[in-house]
Amino acid sequence: MIRKCLFPAAGYGTRFLPATKAMPKEMLPIVNKPLIQYAVEEARDAGLQHMAIVTGRGKRALEDHFDISYELEHQIRGTEKEKFLAGTRELIETCTFAYTRQVEMKGLGHAILSGRPLIGDEPFAVVLADDLCLNLQGDGVLAQMIKLYKKFRCSIVAIQEVPRDQTHKYGVIAGELISDGIYRVNSMVEKPAPEDAPSNLAIIGRYILTPDIFDLIADTQPGKGGEIQITDALMKQAQNGCVLAYKFEGLRFDCGGAEGYIDATNFCYEQLYLKGL
């Protein structure tokens, strides 16, 4: 039912300057693998094969990463280093990759709308690569959400509890608890001050969206920060039907900033790299 995953990857990565001045933030390595590869692997493991990436100026490295490097592969062929490209090669061979550009940075809603030609009229997933999500005990976050979609057939956002003093960094929901960890959304606010937040349930970078979201985004006026916010479009969708919020199983690291990035690197080094996973 869901075949495609959209990766908004046109942002400047300003929280990680100067590292991101000439390198896409999605190419920042967690140990020896870039963030975008973790994201694509999560989508592939959830059963998705068509990867749609919204890029921007200076993001050519994303396309090059999911392509064959004949010179490099020739140089390491037959050596022990060849194994390090096995995972990337598998993605290239089992997934399709399509790219489009977000010409102006007008917010996440606009980035998702920019990917409409790659998605078409079908439900799809959205993954923000700088939100690294890992679940070593079972299904990845996206796989968990797709199982929910098969049951409810509506848009779903991933959420986690955050300290009240951090609500200004996120879209925040409030809703009716309808099952363990599942809420029917009735309110959604983009980056509210702690005193204005409807809850401490923050949206993180995983979404399942139904195709009507594109028209809703197109009719959405710029909101917080002069950007077109996906939360505003989702709130319209919630008023007309159903949007669910899901408190996922697993860990999430905010790799758009130094603290979360270092935590993710330490965790992946100890739990994945040293164990050969």
C-alpha positions as CSV (number, residue, x, y, z in Angstrom):
1,M,0.0,0.0,0.0
2,I,2.8,2.4,0.8
3,R,5.7,2.2,-1.7
4,K,7.4,5.5,-1.5
5,C,9.4,7.5,1.1
6,L,10.1,11.2,0.8
7,F,13.3,12.6,2.3
8,P,13.3,16.5,2.7
9,A,17.0,17.2,2.5
10,A,17.3,20.8,1.1
11,G,17.9,22.6,4.5
12,Y,21.0,24.5,5.2
13,G,21.9,22.7,8.5
14,T,22.7,25.9,10.2
15,R,22.8,24.3,13.7
16,F,25.9,22.5,12.6
17,L,27.9,25.3,11.0
18,P,30.6,25.5,9.9
19,A,30.6,21.7,9.2
20,T,27.6,22.1,6.9
21,K,28.8,25.1,5.0
22,A,29.9,22.9,2.1
23,M,28.6,19.5,3.1
24,P,25.0,18.4,3.4
25,K,24.0,17.7,7.0
26,E,22.4,14.5,5.8
27,M,26.0,13.3,4.9
28,L,27.3,13.8,8.4
29,P,28.7,10.4,9.5
30,I,27.5,8.5,12.5
31,V,30.6,6.4,13.0
32,N,31.2,5.4,9.3
33,K,27.8,5.7,7.8
34,P,26.0,9.0,6.8
35,L,22.7,10.0,8.3
36,I,20.9,9.7,4.9
37,Q,21.9,6.0,4.6
38,Y,20.5,5.2,8.1
39,A,17.3,6.9,6.9
40,V,17.1,5.0,3.6
41,E,17.8,1.7,5.4
42,E,15.0,2.4,7.8
43,A,12.6,2.9,4.9
44,R,13.9,-0.1,3.1
45,D,13.4,-2.3,6.2
46,A,9.8,-1.0,6.4
47,G,9.2,-2.5,3.0
48,L,9.6,0.7,0.9
49,Q,11.6,0.6,-2.3
50,H,11.1,4.0,-4.0
51,M,13.1,6.8,-2.4
52,A,12.3,10.4,-3.3
53,I,14.8,12.9,-2.1
54,V,14.1,16.7,-2.1
55,T,17.5,18.4,-2.4
56,G,18.9,21.9,-2.9
57,R,22.0,23.7,-4.0
58,G,25.2,22.1,-2.8
59,K,23.5,18.7,-2.1
60,R,25.1,16.8,-5.0
61,A,26.9,14.5,-2.5
62,L,23.5,12.9,-1.7
63,E,23.0,11.7,-5.3
64,D,26.7,10.6,-5.6
65,H,26.4,8.5,-2.4
66,F,23.6,6.4,-3.9
67,D,25.5,5.8,-7.1
68,I,28.3,3.5,-8.2
69,S,31.8,5.0,-7.8
70,Y,33.7,3.0,-10.5
71,E,37.2,4.4,-9.6
72,L,36.8,3.8,-5.9
73,E,35.4,0.3,-6.3
74,H,38.1,-0.6,-8.7
75,Q,40.7,0.5,-6.2
76,I,39.4,-1.5,-3.3
77,R,38.2,-4.6,-5.2
78,G,39.5,-7.8,-3.7
79,T,40.6,-6.1,-0.5
80,E,39.1,-6.2,3.0
81,K,37.8,-2.6,2.5
82,E,35.3,-3.8,-0.1
83,K,33.0,-5.0,2.6
84,F,32.4,-1.5,3.8
85,L,30.5,-0.6,0.6
86,A,28.3,-3.7,0.7
87,G,25.4,-2.0,2.5
88,T,25.4,1.0,0.1
89,R,25.6,-1.3,-2.9
90,E,22.6,-3.3,-1.6
91,L,20.5,-0.2,-1.4
92,I,21.5,0.9,-4.9
93,E,20.5,-2.5,-6.3
94,T,17.2,-3.0,-4.4
95,C,15.8,0.6,-4.3
96,T,15.1,3.3,-6.8
97,F,16.2,6.9,-6.2
98,A,14.6,10.0,-7.6
99,Y,15.5,13.6,-6.9
100,T,14.0,17.0,-7.2
101,R,15.0,20.4,-5.9
102,Q,13.4,22.7,-3.4
103,V,14.4,26.0,-5.0
104,E,13.5,28.2,-2.0
105,M,13.6,27.2,1.7
106,K,10.1,27.9,2.8
107,G,9.6,25.3,5.6
108,L,9.0,21.6,5.9
109,G,5.5,21.8,4.4
110,H,6.9,23.5,1.3
111,A,9.6,20.9,1.1
112,I,7.1,18.1,1.1
113,L,5.0,19.8,-1.5
114,S,8.1,20.1,-3.7
115,G,8.2,16.3,-3.7
116,R,4.7,15.9,-5.1
117,P,5.9,15.1,-8.7
118,L,7.9,12.2,-7.3
119,I,5.1,10.9,-5.1
120,G,1.9,11.2,-7.2
121,D,-1.5,10.4,-5.9
122,E,-0.7,7.7,-3.3
123,P,0.0,7.5,0.5
124,F,3.7,7.9,1.4
125,A,6.2,8.1,4.2
126,V,8.3,11.1,5.2
127,V,11.7,10.7,7.0
128,L,13.9,13.6,8.3
129,A,17.3,12.1,8.2
130,D,18.8,14.2,11.0
131,D,16.3,12.6,13.4
132,L,18.1,9.3,13.8
133,C,15.7,6.6,15.1
134,L,16.8,3.2,16.2
135,N,15.0,0.3,17.8
136,L,17.3,-2.6,18.6
137,Q,14.5,-4.7,20.1
138,G,12.1,-4.9,17.1
139,D,10.7,-3.1,14.1
140,G,12.1,0.3,13.2
141,V,9.9,3.4,13.8
142,L,8.7,3.6,10.2
143,A,7.8,-0.1,10.1
144,Q,5.8,0.4,13.3
145,M,3.9,3.3,11.7
146,I,3.2,1.4,8.5
147,K,1.5,-1.4,10.5
148,L,-0.7,1.3,12.0
149,Y,-1.5,2.7,8.6
150,K,-2.7,-0.7,7.4
151,K,-5.2,-0.6,10.3
152,F,-6.4,3.0,10.3
153,R,-5.7,4.3,6.7
154,C,-5.0,7.9,7.7
155,S,-2.1,10.2,8.3
156,I,0.1,9.4,11.3
157,V,2.9,11.4,13.0
158,A,5.5,10.0,15.3
159,I,5.7,11.6,18.8
160,Q,7.7,11.5,21.9
161,E,7.5,13.2,25.3
162,V,9.9,16.1,25.7
163,P,10.6,18.4,28.7
164,R,8.2,21.3,28.8
165,D,11.0,23.9,28.4
166,Q,11.8,22.3,25.0
167,T,8.4,22.5,23.3
168,H,9.5,25.6,21.4
169,K,11.7,23.3,19.2
170,Y,8.9,21.1,17.9
171,G,5.4,20.8,16.6
172,V,3.3,19.7,19.6
173,I,0.0,17.8,19.6
174,A,-2.8,17.2,22.0
175,G,-5.4,14.5,21.5
176,E,-7.6,11.7,22.7
177,L,-5.8,8.5,23.8
178,I,-7.5,5.7,21.8
179,S,-5.1,2.9,22.4
180,D,-1.8,2.2,24.0
181,G,0.5,4.9,22.6
182,I,-2.0,6.1,19.9
183,Y,-3.7,9.4,20.0
184,R,-6.4,10.9,17.8
185,V,-5.1,14.4,17.2
186,N,-7.4,17.4,18.0
187,S,-4.8,20.1,18.4
188,M,-1.4,20.7,16.8
189,V,0.8,23.8,17.4
190,E,4.1,24.6,15.7
191,K,6.9,25.5,18.2
192,P,4.8,26.8,21.0
193,A,6.3,28.5,24.1
194,P,6.1,26.2,27.1
195,E,3.2,28.2,28.6
196,D,1.2,27.8,25.3
197,A,2.0,24.2,24.5
198,P,-1.1,21.9,24.5
199,S,1.0,19.0,25.9
200,N,4.6,17.8,26.0
201,L,4.0,15.4,23.1
202,A,6.4,16.5,20.4
203,I,6.3,15.5,16.7
204,I,9.6,14.0,15.5
205,G,10.8,13.4,11.9
206,R,8.6,10.4,10.9
207,Y,5.3,10.8,9.1
208,I,2.8,8.7,7.1
209,L,0.8,11.0,4.9
210,T,-2.3,10.5,2.7
211,P,-2.1,12.2,-0.8
212,D,-4.7,14.8,0.0
213,I,-2.1,16.5,2.2
214,F,-0.6,18.1,-1.0
215,D,-3.7,20.2,-1.7
216,L,-3.9,21.1,1.9
217,I,-0.3,22.3,2.0
218,A,-0.8,24.2,-1.3
219,D,-3.7,26.1,0.4
220,T,-1.8,26.8,3.6
221,Q,-0.5,30.3,4.3
222,P,2.9,30.9,5.8
223,G,2.8,30.5,9.5
224,K,5.5,30.5,12.3
225,G,8.7,32.1,11.0
226,G,7.1,32.9,7.7
227,E,7.3,29.2,6.6
228,I,4.7,26.9,5.3
229,Q,4.3,24.5,8.2
230,I,3.3,20.8,7.8
231,T,1.6,21.0,11.2
232,D,-0.9,23.6,9.8
233,A,-1.8,21.4,6.9
234,L,-2.1,18.4,9.2
235,M,-4.4,20.3,11.5
236,K,-6.8,21.0,8.6
237,Q,-6.7,17.3,7.8
238,A,-7.4,16.4,11.4
239,Q,-10.5,18.7,11.4
240,N,-11.8,17.1,8.3
241,G,-11.1,13.5,9.2
242,C,-8.5,11.7,11.2
243,V,-4.8,12.2,12.0
244,L,-3.2,9.9,14.5
245,A,-0.1,10.5,16.7
246,Y,2.0,7.5,17.7
247,K,4.3,7.2,20.6
248,F,6.9,4.9,19.0
249,E,9.1,2.2,20.4
250,G,12.8,2.9,20.2
251,L,15.3,5.7,20.6
252,R,15.5,9.0,18.7
253,F,18.6,11.2,18.4
254,D,18.5,14.8,17.2
255,C,21.5,14.8,15.0
256,G,20.9,18.3,13.8
257,G,22.8,19.6,16.8
258,A,26.1,18.7,18.4
259,E,24.8,17.1,21.6
260,G,22.4,14.7,19.9
261,Y,24.9,13.9,17.2
262,I,27.6,13.0,19.8
263,D,25.1,10.8,21.7
264,A,24.1,9.0,18.5
265,T,27.7,8.5,17.5
266,N,28.6,7.0,20.9
267,F,25.5,4.8,21.0
268,C,26.1,3.5,17.4
269,Y,29.8,2.9,18.0
270,E,29.1,0.8,21.2
271,Q,25.8,-1.0,20.1
272,L,26.3,-1.4,16.4
273,Y,29.8,-0.9,15.1
274,L,31.7,-2.8,17.8
275,K,29.3,-5.7,17.4
276,G,29.6,-5.7,13.6
277,L,25.9,-4.8,13.1
